[in-house]
Amino acid sequence: MEHTNHHCSFCGKNRLNVKKLIAGSQAFICDECVLLSSEILSHEKKDDFLSTEIALLSPKKIKEELDRYVVGQDRAKKFLSVVVNNHYKRLMLNTNSEIKDSKTNLLMIGPTSSGKTLMIRVLQKMMAKHGIPVAFSDATTLTEAGYVGDDVETVILRLLQEADFNVEKAQRGIVFIDEIDKIAVKAGGSSMARDVSGEGVQQALLGLLQGKVASVSVQSGRKQPGGETVQIDTTDILFVCAGAFSGLEEIIYERNHVDTVGFHGNVQKKSKEKSYEKVEVDDLIKFGMIPEFIGRLPVVVTLNELTEDQLVEALTCPKNALIKQYENLFEINGAKLTITNDALREIARKALAKKVSARGLKGVMEEILQDTMFDLEDQVPCEVFVDAQAVKDCKPIVRGLGRSGTARG
């Protein structure tokens, strides 16, 4: 016979008033108390997780990790470090307080090969160690909904994939959108045609940046009739956008260039170098970004083109420096690669002359070493010696190595 006088030891409800009463050795607990206990533990676990992440991801620690891979750009690295740390402080604040802090999306502006994407790649690896998803997207593939290309919800799908389809995990992640300048409004375009990859994409991204519940198709990112979708709230997702904004420096230069006319006139000549630092919201709007879109990216940080000294540092100092990669490659083939300091400077000058900055360093290295690497198997063991003249002539000196490993001849 079922005992109806048993009751929950926590809430006191009788067996007949609950769906399930679980018996222990000397006590009982009902299904309602089990559910309530589970929710309490879940919230405490989330709060403990966020507190731990904030401690591990202090701005200084984030910047120290960025410094290991990215040369220069200290101001941009500090901005990025603070924004990411504040993002997780805000999540904890919004959990425990009645004060709801709004997120701070970031816009990074700088010339090509200045380190924008590399910073986020390093950040992605760092965040992955702590279970924080970071997703990459390219604005050039995005189009307005209903047109050929990727819907804007695709950027959220990539974040969901990085989070192993854990919705809660994805909803506190970071989305990086590169080439954001490519969705600027087309100047002089026909008013009869829709700008579906420019202003249309900016309009479509507004809700995601501000925060909305997005319906994401699990299969492809594009909504299909009857297809499976997942609801993702983007309110707590941090967005970092970046672009080269080629031509923006001309707009800034024209705004700052003031000439006075007359016998006592003073014609001021202002350099266009590093003019990104003086960027204002009006400049971005004139470039082709709509005001509502820029308003959802309140923090704007600029990056400068790398100098010759910084390019030399980029060749040798970072953890995955290019020279270290080539030294390892030659060592695998039984050869020793030696590059002089003068050669490093000449390589940096070549990259600057080609207007490709850090991204062009590998091209310059391949140009110098290509023929040598082609014939390397027939000459090992050997030392490949590169000085400034060898860089200019694209002809390294190959010396045979004796049994002791020293160069001879």
C-alpha positions in Angstrom: 0.0 0.0 0.0 1.4 3.4 -1.0 2.3 5.7 1.9 0.4 9.0 1.4 1.6 10.6 4.6 5.2 11.0 3.3 6.2 14.6 2.6 9.1 16.6 1.1 11.7 17.3 3.7 12.5 20.7 2.1 9.1 22.3 1.1 6.9 20.1 3.3 4.5 19.2 0.4 2.6 15.9 0.8 3.1 13.0 -1.6 -0.3 13.6 -3.2 0.5 17.3 -4.0 3.6 16.7 -6.1 4.4 14.6 -9.3 7.3 12.7 -7.8 8.6 12.2 -4.3 12.2 10.8 -4.2 13.1 8.8 -1.1 16.5 9.0 0.7 17.8 7.1 3.6 16.1 9.3 6.2 14.5 12.1 4.1 12.4 12.8 1.0 12.7 15.4 -1.8 10.0 16.3 -4.4 10.5 16.9 -8.1 9.8 20.7 -7.7 12.7 21.1 -5.1 15.0 19.1 -7.4 14.3 21.4 -10.3 14.7 24.5 -8.1 18.0 23.2 -6.7 19.2 22.5 -10.3 18.5 26.0 -11.4 20.4 27.5 -8.3 23.4 25.3 -9.0 23.3 26.2 -12.7 23.4 30.0 -11.9 26.1 29.6 -9.4 28.2 27.6 -11.8 27.8 30.2 -14.5 28.7 33.0 -12.1 31.8 31.1 -10.9 32.8 30.5 -14.6 32.5 34.2 -15.5 34.4 35.3 -12.4 37.2 32.8 -13.3 37.3 34.0 -16.9 37.5 37.6 -16.0 40.4 36.9 -13.6 42.2 34.8 -16.3 41.5 37.4 -19.1 42.7 40.6 -17.5 43.6 43.3 -20.1 47.3 43.1 -19.3 47.3 39.3 -19.8 45.4 39.6 -23.1 47.9 42.2 -24.3 50.9 40.1 -23.3 49.6 37.3 -25.4 49.0 39.6 -28.4 52.5 41.0 -28.0 54.0 37.5 -28.5 52.6 37.4 -32.0 51.8 41.0 -33.2 54.4 43.7 -33.7 53.6 47.3 -32.7 50.0 48.6 -32.7 50.2 49.0 -28.9 47.2 51.4 -28.8 45.0 48.9 -30.8 46.1 46.0 -28.6 45.2 47.9 -25.4 41.8 48.8 -26.8 41.0 45.3 -27.9 42.2 43.9 -24.5 40.0 46.2 -22.5 37.0 45.7 -24.7 37.2 41.9 -24.4 37.7 42.1 -20.6 34.8 44.5 -20.2 32.6 42.2 -22.3 32.9 39.4 -19.7 32.6 41.8 -16.8 29.4 43.1 -18.3 28.0 39.5 -18.6 28.7 39.0 -14.9 27.2 42.4 -14.0 24.0 41.7 -16.0 23.6 38.4 -14.2 23.9 39.6 -10.6 22.7 43.2 -10.8 19.7 45.2 -11.7 22.0 47.5 -13.7 22.1 46.3 -17.3 25.3 47.5 -19.0 25.2 47.7 -22.8 27.9 46.0 -24.9 30.8 47.9 -26.6 31.3 46.8 -30.2 34.6 47.7 -31.7 35.6 49.0 -35.2 39.3 48.5 -36.2 40.6 50.7 -39.1 44.0 50.4 -40.6 45.9 49.7 -43.8 46.3 46.2 -45.1 48.8 43.9 -43.3 48.8 46.1 -40.2 47.8 43.2 -38.0 44.0 43.5 -37.6 43.1 39.9 -38.5 46.2 38.5 -36.8 45.2 40.0 -33.5 41.8 38.3 -33.6 43.4 35.0 -34.7 45.6 35.2 -31.6 42.6 36.2 -29.5 40.7 33.2 -30.9 43.4 30.7 -29.8 43.6 32.4 -26.3 39.8 32.3 -25.9 39.5 28.7 -27.0 41.6 27.6 -24.0 38.8 29.0 -21.8 35.9 27.7 -23.8 35.0 31.0 -25.3 34.0 30.9 -29.0 35.3 33.4 -31.5 34.0 33.2 -35.1 35.4 34.8 -38.3 33.3 36.1 -41.1 34.1 38.1 -44.3 31.7 41.0 -45.2 32.5 40.6 -48.9 30.3 37.4 -49.0 27.3 38.9 -47.3 24.2 40.0 -49.2 20.7 41.2 -48.2 18.3 38.4 -47.4 16.8 36.8 -50.5 19.7 37.5 -52.8 22.6 35.2 -54.0 25.3 35.1 -51.3 25.3 34.6 -47.5 22.6 36.0 -45.3 23.9 38.1 -42.4 22.7 35.3 -40.0 25.6 33.3 -41.4 28.0 35.1 -39.0 25.9 33.8 -36.1 25.9 30.3 -37.6 29.7 30.3 -37.6 29.7 31.3 -34.0 27.3 28.5 -33.2 29.6 26.1 -35.0 32.6 27.3 -33.0 30.5 26.7 -29.8 29.8 23.1 -30.9 26.1 24.1 -31.3 25.8 25.1 -27.6 23.4 28.0 -27.8 24.2 29.4 -24.3 27.9 29.3 -25.0 27.4 31.0 -28.4 25.3 33.8 -26.9 28.4 35.1 -24.9 30.9 34.7 -27.7 32.7 37.1 -30.1 32.1 37.7 -33.8 34.8 39.2 -36.0 33.7 40.6 -39.3 36.6 41.4 -41.6 36.5 43.6 -44.8 33.7 45.6 -43.3 34.6 48.6 -45.5 33.5 46.5 -48.6 29.8 47.0 -47.6 30.0 50.8 -47.9 27.3 52.5 -49.9 28.3 52.6 -53.6 28.9 56.2 -54.6 27.1 57.3 -57.7 25.1 54.2 -58.0 21.7 54.1 -59.8 18.8 54.8 -57.5 16.8 52.3 -59.4 18.9 49.3 -58.3 19.2 48.0 -54.8 22.6 48.0 -53.2 22.1 44.5 -51.8 25.8 43.9 -50.9 26.3 47.5 -49.5 23.7 49.5 -47.7 21.4 46.4 -47.7 23.9 44.4 -45.6 24.5 47.3 -43.3 20.8 47.6 -42.6 20.5 43.8 -42.1 23.4 43.8 -39.6 21.9 46.6 -37.4 19.7 44.2 -35.4 22.6 41.7 -34.8 24.9 44.4 -33.6 22.4 46.0 -31.3 20.9 42.7 -30.1 18.0 40.6 -31.3 16.8 37.0 -31.5 18.1 35.7 -34.8 16.7 32.6 -36.4 19.6 30.7 -37.8 19.4 27.8 -40.2 21.5 25.0 -39.0 22.1 23.5 -42.4 23.6 26.5 -44.4 22.8 29.7 -42.7 20.3 30.6 -45.4 16.7 30.1 -44.3 15.0 27.3 -46.2 11.2 26.5 -46.1 10.8 23.8 -43.4 14.5 23.8 -42.5 15.7 23.4 -39.0 16.4 26.7 -37.3 18.0 27.7 -33.9 17.1 30.9 -32.0 20.1 32.9 -30.9 19.9 36.1 -28.8 22.7 38.4 -30.0 22.3 40.9 -27.1 25.4 39.6 -25.3 27.5 38.7 -28.4 30.5 41.1 -28.9 31.1 42.2 -32.4 34.5 43.3 -33.7 34.6 44.7 -37.2 37.7 45.6 -39.2 38.6 47.0 -42.6 41.3 48.8 -44.5 39.0 51.6 -45.6 41.2 52.5 -48.6 40.5 56.1 -49.5 39.4 57.2 -46.1 42.7 59.0 -45.6 41.8 61.2 -48.5 38.6 62.2 -46.8 40.3 63.0 -43.5 43.1 64.9 -45.4 40.5 67.1 -47.2 38.7 67.9 -43.9 41.9 68.9 -42.1 43.6 70.6 -45.1 43.0 74.4 -44.8 44.5 76.9 -47.2 44.3 80.7 -46.8 44.5 82.8 -50.0 46.2 86.2 -50.4 49.6 87.9 -50.1 49.9 86.8 -46.5 48.2 83.5 -47.2 49.5 80.4 -45.5 49.2 77.2 -47.5 49.4 74.3 -45.0 50.7 71.1 -46.3 49.6 68.1 -44.2 51.0 64.7 -44.5 48.5 61.9 -45.3 50.6 59.4 -43.3 48.9 58.1 -40.2 45.9 60.3 -40.9 43.7 57.4 -39.8 44.3 58.6 -36.2 42.2 61.7 -36.9 39.1 59.8 -38.2 35.7 61.1 -37.1 32.2 59.7 -37.5 31.4 62.1 -40.4 34.4 60.8 -42.3 33.1 57.2 -42.1 29.6 58.4 -43.2 31.1 60.2 -46.2 33.1 57.0 -47.0 29.8 55.2 -47.3 28.8 53.8 -43.9 25.3 54.6 -42.8 25.0 56.6 -39.5 22.9 53.9 -37.7 25.6 51.3 -38.5 28.5 53.4 -37.2 26.4 54.2 -34.1 26.4 50.5 -33.2 30.2 50.5 -33.3 30.9 53.1 -30.5 34.6 52.3 -30.1 36.9 53.1 -33.1 40.6 52.2 -33.0 43.1 52.9 -35.7 46.2 51.0 -36.7 49.3 52.4 -38.5 51.3 51.0 -41.3 54.4 49.2 -40.0 57.7 50.9 -40.2 61.0 49.4 -41.5 62.1 48.7 -37.9 58.8 47.0 -37.1 59.0 44.9 -40.2 62.5 43.7 -39.2 61.0 42.9 -35.7 58.1 41.0 -37.4 60.6 38.9 -39.3 62.4 37.7 -36.1 60.7 38.4 -32.8 57.1 36.9 -32.8 56.6 33.4 -31.6 55.8 32.3 -35.2 58.2 34.7 -36.9 58.8 34.1 -40.6 62.6 33.7 -40.2 62.0 31.0 -37.6 59.7 29.2 -40.0 62.3 29.2 -42.8 65.1 28.1 -40.5 62.9 25.2 -39.4 62.1 24.4 -43.0 65.8 24.3 -44.1 66.7 22.3 -41.0 64.2 19.6 -42.0 66.0 19.4 -45.3 69.4 19.1 -43.6 70.5 22.7 -44.3 71.3 25.7 -42.2 69.9 29.1 -43.0 71.9 32.2 -41.9 70.5 35.7 -42.5 72.4 38.8 -41.6 70.9 41.9 -39.9 71.6 43.9 -43.1 69.7 41.3 -45.1 66.7 41.6 -42.7 66.6 45.4 -43.3 66.9 44.9 -47.1 64.0 42.5 -47.0 61.9 45.0 -45.0 62.7 47.7 -47.5 61.6 45.5 -50.4 58.3 44.8 -48.7 57.7 48.5 -48.1 58.6 49.3 -51.7 55.9 46.9 -52.9 53.3 48.6 -50.6 52.4 45.2 -49.1 53.8 45.7 -45.6 54.0 42.6 -43.3 51.9 40.4 -45.6 54.5 40.9 -48.3 57.4 39.7 -46.3 56.7 36.1 -47.1 56.5 36.9 -50.9 59.9 38.7 -50.6 61.4 35.7 -48.8 60.1 33.2 -51.4 61.5 35.4 -54.2 64.9 35.3 -52.6 65.0 31.6 -51.6 62.9 29.9 -54.3 65.8 28.8 -56.6 67.9 27.7 -53.7 65.1 25.6 -52.2 64.5 24.0 -55.6 68.1 22.7 -55.8 68.5 22.2 -52.0 68.2 18.4 -52.0 71.3 18.1 -54.3 73.5 20.3 -52.0 72.8 19.2 -48.4 74.3 19.3 -46.0 75.0 22.9 -46.6 74.7 26.4 -45.2 72.5 29.0 -47.1 74.0 32.4 -46.3 71.9 35.5 -47.1 73.4 39.0 -46.8 72.1 42.4 -48.1 73.6 41.8 -51.6 72.0 38.3 -51.8 68.6 39.9 -51.1 69.2 42.5 -53.9 70.3 39.9 -56.4 67.9 37.2 -55.1 70.9 34.8 -55.0 71.9 33.4 -51.6 75.4 31.9 -51.1 75.4 28.1 -50.6 78.3 26.6 -48.7 78.9 23.0 -48.1 79.1 21.8 -44.5 81.8 19.5 -43.1 81.1 16.6 -40.7 81.5 19.1 -37.8 78.7 21.2 -39.2 80.9 24.1 -40.0 80.8 25.8 -43.4 83.7 25.1 -45.8 84.7 26.8 -49.0 
